[in-house]
């Protein structure tokens, strides 16, 4: 059974299948009866809850408050901002009726044709329109600004090709929606929230990211600028891991949200929106995990330490229980989440395989002989290294080890990304290197025409124009026209 647990497809054989196997076998999520939607299982949801809790605290530290807005949006609202509706039109699920009735032939229920809605309702793909129609009632003067709201919610985008966590029709996320009196304040807010995401990605997910701005073609529908953090997965594909949008006055104008400024003049409000989703779960899995299962950074692991006893009889178990429970209590008092698994319905070998598969960062094993010798076995999940340590003072050792594992996981991911990031000058070299995966820094002439040609011919997209990086002018690798600086390309999820 332990072997079957870890019978994952190898990453080198089929990365996509490895990912799917891991999500299911590690008990993170499964397909649901509703096409394109997933069931997030308790262990997967526990990771998402940790993400949510940390991000929520960071939002509140930066002055944001949580609110909740309707799931259903009148169709006419989406029509008000032209770019926005065009961007989401093909992904919308629509509610047309409000009642069912029994079929006359007794075969079940049917939609009652008499119960057609006067105006269809859209299940939110994102909430800008419903929120800005609400802000119209909240904002009258500069004294009402800024509004710094966040919403934890589910949204629906009708995806044709789905993959658990990475791309599902329904997914969970947070969406911040803020209103400001000036352009400068709104732009600063959009950049500030991108920094919050980058800090979370690097210091909690142990995932290095590149911060930058999207090209005009890759912007959020209705935004003037979209800022992004981009991460590189182990298969050499990029994953957009958080975006923050400067919306200008577009939505304020669409919903006529005006305010009286300090000079007693009427002006439109300036806006931002920003969000991350359960897609971060996919990023976490693909950044660090290996052929043995999940590798979770300690800062996000639901169980940071598992203690497994090895015993032959109840008397031995009794002595081990006593010591193990004391260790667990001390670790918990230090803010570390611990599971002492003394269940007698599974063998130790099964437990080892299961917790390895689930990415628990540290495993402690206590046997009767270990207890007599005052020793304990420690295994770290990131390197699979085992060592024997004195039981005395093990709690402080484990606390330090968890931080060491967190840093090691980040360093390993950073080294991988740096190795997989190259600079090219010619389009021929670009076409050759993109097949190998990874990030490519190259010159581009700034036109959407060239950007689409590259995408069409190589399936690579501009991930972002990095904030940091090579700003030396050059020539576009495709057209030879002047290029202000290198931009970041990759194939992406």
N, C-alpha and C positions, 0 to 999 in steps of 0.2 A: 504493500500500500504506500509506503514511504517513497519507493521508486516511482510509482505511478503518479504521485503528487507532483514530483519534480520532472516528469516526462514532458518537458517543454521543447518545442521546436527551437533549434539553435539560431541565434541572431544571424550567424554567417550563412545559414541555409535559406532562411526566409524570414526577414525581419518583420514583415507585416504579420505573418502567422505567429511568430514569437510574441508579438505585442498582444494579439487577440487571445492567445493561449494564456498569457500571464494575467490579463485582466480577469478572465473567467476563473482560472485555477487559484489565484490569490484571493478570490472571493470579493473582488472590488465591485463588479457589475455584471449584468447579463442582459441579453435581449429581452424585450417585453412583447406581449401579444400585439401591441400597437406598432406598426411598421415605423422604423426610424427612431423609436423612443426606447429608453433604457430603464432598467431597474438598478438603482445604485444600492448595493447591499450594505449591511451595517458596517463592515470593515472599511469599505470604500468611503462611505458617508462619514465615518469617524475622521478620516484624513481631510475630507472637504470641510468638516466642522472646525478642525484645527486651523485650516487656511482662513476660513470665514472669521473665526474669533480673532486671529491676529490682524487681519486686514481691517476688520470692524474697529478694533482698538486704535489702529493707525488713523483711520478716517476721523474718529472722534477726537483724537489728539490734534488733528489739523482743523478742528472746528466744525466738522460736518455732523448732521443729524439724520437719523433714519426716518423714512416715511413710506407709505404704500399707496400705489395708484392702481386703477382698474386694469384687469387682464384684457378686457375687450375695448377696442377703439373704433369709434364710428368711421366708416370708410371715407367719408368726406374729409376727415382730419388729415388723412394721408395725402390727399390731393393738394393740400395747401402749399407744401414745399416741394417744388417740381423735382429737384435732384433726389430728394429723400424718397419720394414715391417710386421714382424710376429705379433707384438702388434696391428697393425691397419688394417691388411689385411681383416678381416671379417666385418669391419665397413665402407669400402670405397664405395663411389658412383662414377661411372665411365662414362665419356663422350666418346662415340665411333664414333659419326657422327657429321657433322657440317652443315647439311642442311635438310630441309623438302621439300616436293613437294605435289601437289594436287593428291589425289588418283584418278586413272583412272575412277573409277565408280562414282566419284563426291561425295563420302561420307565424305570428309574432307581432312585432311592432313596426310601424312605418312612420315616415315623416308626415305630419298632418299638413296637407297643402293649404289649408285655411290659415295656418299659423306662420305665414311668411312675414318676415320683418320688413318694416317700411324702408329702413336703411340697414344694409348688411353691416355686420361688426367684424373687425379684424382681430384675431388673436395676436397680441402684441409681438412683433418681431424685435422691437426696441420701443422705448416709451417717450421719445422726444415730443411727439405730437400731443399725446394726452396730458403730459406734464406741462407743456407750454400753454395749453388751453386753460389749465388750472392756475398757472402763475399769473395769468391775466387778472384773476380775481384777487391775487395776493399783493401785486405790485402797483403802487400809484406814485410813490415819491422815492427820492434817493434814500430816505430814512428806512425804507423797506428792504434795502439792499445791503450787503449781498444775501442771497438765499443759497445755502450750501446743503443740498439734500442728497441723500443716497437711498437707493432702494435695493433690498435683497429680494430676488424674484425668479420666476421661470419665464422663459420666452420661447417662441416657436418660429422656426424658419424651415420651410418645407424642403429639406435636403433630399436629393435623389440617391446619392451614394453616401451611406453612413458608416461610421466606425465608432465604437464605444468611447465616450469622453471626447474624442477629437472632433467629431462631426455628427451630431444627432439632431433630429427635427426639434425636439424639446431639450432645452438644457437649463441649468441653473447658473445664475450669475449675480453680480451686483452692477448697478448702473448709477453713477453719480450724475446729477443734473444741477448745474449752478447758474445763478443769474447775477450780473455785475453791472455797476454804473459806468465803468470805463473799459475800453479795449485793453489797456495795459493790465488791468486787474484780472480780466478774463484770460488773457494769454499767460499771465503768471500762474494762474490757477491750473491751467491745462498742463503746464510744464511741471508744476509742483506735484501734481498727482502722478505724473509719469515717474518722477523720482521716488514716490512712495512705492509704486509697482516694482521699480528696479531694485530698491532696497529689500523688498519682500522676496523677490526672485533670488537674489544673490545671498542674502543672510539667513533666509529660512528654507527656501527650496534648494539652496546650494547650487544654483543654476546661473552661470555667467550670461549676461545679456548685453546686447549692443543697443544703445539708445539713439534714436534719430527721428527724422521726419519723413513721412511717406511722400512719394511722388504724387502729382495731381491725379494721375490715373488710379492710384491705389488708395486715395482718401476715402474716409467715411462719407456716405451719401448725405450731402447738405453741409459738410464742414468746409471751413476755409483752410484749415491745417489739421492733419492727423499726426500725432506723435506716437511712437511705438517702441516697445522693447522686443528684440528678436533674439531667439535662442537657437542653438544648433543641436539637433538630435544625433544619436549615435550612428544613424544610417546616412548622415551627411545632408539631411533635409532640414530646412529652417522651420521654426514654428513661431508665429506671431503670438506673444504671450501676454500682451496687455496693450491697450490703446487709450489715448486721451485726445479728445477733439476740441479744437477751438472753433466754435460754431459762428463766430461773428454776431451779426444781428439777424441772420437768416430766419431763425425760428420766431424771434420776437416780431419781425415784420409779417411773417406768415400768420401769426395769431394776434397781431396788433397789441403787443405788450409794450406799452410806453410808460415812462415815468417823468416826473418833474424833477430836473436836476437842481444843483445848489444855486444856479443862476436863474432859477425859475423858468427854464426852458424845457420844452417837451422833447424827449429823445427815446430811441428804442434801446431796450436792454441788451447787454452783451452776454453771450452764453458759452458754457462748456458742457461736454458730457464725457464720461470715461467709464471703462468697465473691464473686468476680468471674469472668466467663466470657469465651469468645470473642465474646460479644455486644459487648464493648468494641471489637472490630474494626469492627463495624457503626457504633458511636458515632463512632469515629475517621473513618471514611469520610464519614458524613453531617454531621459538624460542620464540616468544612473544605473538602471537595473541590468542584471546579467543573466547568463544561461541557467543560474540556479534559482532565479526568481527576482522579487523586488529588492531594491536597495533603497531604503528610505533614510533621508537625512534626519538625525535625531530631533531637530526642532519641529518636525511635522509628523513624526511617527506616533500613532495612537498608543502603542505599547513601546516604550523606549528600552525596557529591560524585561526579559523573561527569565524566571528561575525554574529549573527543572530538577526534581529530586531523582536519585537512583537508589533503589532499596530492594531488599529481599523479603522483608517481613514488616509487620505493623509496628514492631518495637523500633526498628531502624527508622521507619517513616516518622514516628512520633518525635524522635530526637532531631531529625532533619527539619520537620515542620517548625519546631520551636526556633531554630536558628534562622531558617529561611524567612519566616514571618517577621522576625526581628530586623533582618536586613531590608526586607521590603518596606517595613514601617519607617525605617530611617531614610531610605531613598525617597519615599513619598514625602517625608517632611522636608526634603531638599527640593521638592517640586518636580520630581522625576516620576513618570508613570511606569508602574511595575505590574506584572502578572506573575503570580506564583502558581504554576500549573502542577498540582499534585493529584490531578484526576487519575483514577486507576483504570479507566476504560481504554487508554491508548498507551502503547509502549513508548519508552524514551526515544527510540529511533524515529518513530512517526512524528513525535513532537518536534524533534530537531529539524526534520525535513519541512514540517509545516511552518515553523517560525522563520526558517531560512527563506522559504518561498514567500512569506508575508513581509520580509524585509525588516524584522525586528533588529534594531542596531546592536544590542548586546545580549548575549545568552550566558547565564550563570548556571553551572551544573554542580550540584552537591551530592556526593555519595557518602555512605556510612564511613568508609575508610578515609575519605577527604576530611570528614568532620573530626575524626580521631587525630589526623595529622594537622588540623587547623588550616586546611587549604581549600581552595575552590577553583574550578575550571572556568576560564573566561574565554568566550569567543566573540570576535567582532565581525559583524556582517559585511562590512565594506571590503575587507581583505580576506575573510574566512580564516584568519589566524587564531590559533588557540594558545593560551598560556595558563600556567598554574600560579595563582597568587595566594598570599596569606589571607585568611578570612578577616582577620583583624584589620580594620581600616579599608575594607573592600569598597565601602560606600563612597569615600572620597576618590578612590581610584576610578570607580565607575563614572562618577560625575565628570572628572577630567577626561576620561576616555570618550565620553559622549561628545564633548566639545572637539576633541581631536578627530573623531570620525566625521563630524560636521565639516571641519576644515579640509580634511583629506578628500571628502567627496567633491567639494567645490574645486579644490586644486586639480583633481583628476579631470573634471569636466572642463576646466579652463585650459589645461594643457592640450586636451583633445581639440578644443575649438581653435586654439592658436595654431596647432599643427595643420588643421583643416582649413585655414584661412590663407588664401594666396592672392597675389596681385598679378594681373595680366594686362598686356597692352594691345594685343591684336585679337580680332574676332575669331580667327582660326584657332588660336590658343584657347580662347574662352570656350568655344564649342567642344574642344577636346577635354578641357579640365572640368567642365560642368558635368560630364558623364561620371566623373570620379566622386562627385558630391562635395559638400562643404561650401564655405562662403568664398565669393570671389569679389575682389575690389577692382573696379574697372571704370574707365572714363565713358561718359554718356553725354550726348549733345543736349539733353534737357527736353527733347520733344517726345510727345506721346506716340508719334508715328514710329520712331526708332525703338521705343520701349516695347510697343506691341509686336514689332518685327522680331525682336529678340525673344519675346515670350512665345510667339508662334513657332519660331524655328528651333528653340532650345528647351521650351517649357520652364525657363528660368524667369523670375520676376525680380524687380527692384524691391528688396526687403525694406530698405530705408536709405536716406542720405544721412550718414552718421554725424552726430554732434562732434565727436572726436574723430580724428583720423587725418588722412592725407588730403590737404586742401590745395595742393599744387595744381595749377591749371595744366591742361593737356589737350589731347585730341580724342574725340569719340572713337572707340574701337571699331564702330560699324561704318560711320559716315565720314570720319576724318574732320568733322567740324569742331570748332573750339568747345572745350568742356571745362567748366569752372572747377571741378574737383572729382575725385573718384566716388562712386556710390557702391552700395553693397548688394550683390546679386546672389541668388540661390534658388534651387527648386524648393518648394515648400508644401507643407500640409495645408 
